[in-house]
């Protein structure tokens, strides 16, 4: 029995020493993350619609349908959104339903950690989820419009845009 305890003691010691050696092999973190990027600068510019997808939340499989052809047909210029650094925005559309108003003022719900973009037109305030936050060098952006009926979410429309400038 004594020898059994002695073997267990050596095994535990070996595991502890091995763990300490393994932990000592972690690389040191070098450098800094730098300053956070300006979210308003990231979205500033002109964005052209690349795809439009509808997700049906009432479907048991939450089916997604690519409805891009309602906006993009290869002959007319697809929907374009332009966001200016001064907080104004404009919409150019030749085909499809305009979900973004005629233009006006734009802002994020939180300038440091935005999850929503608000579009203030002359007559309405439109609120959309950001699919991701864009930086000045990102080539694409997603905006989600979540439709609901009587307080229950029914559809998510995902607009994916490509940066023009």
Protein Blocks (a to p, Z undefined) as FASTA:
>chain_A
ZZmmmmmmmmmmmmmmmmmmmmmmpccdedjebjaddfklmmgccdddfbdcdddfkbmn
lpacdfklmmmgolaccddddddfkopacdddfedcdfkbnbdcdddfblklccbdcddd
fkbccddddfbdcdfklcbdcddddddeehiafbdcddddddfZZ
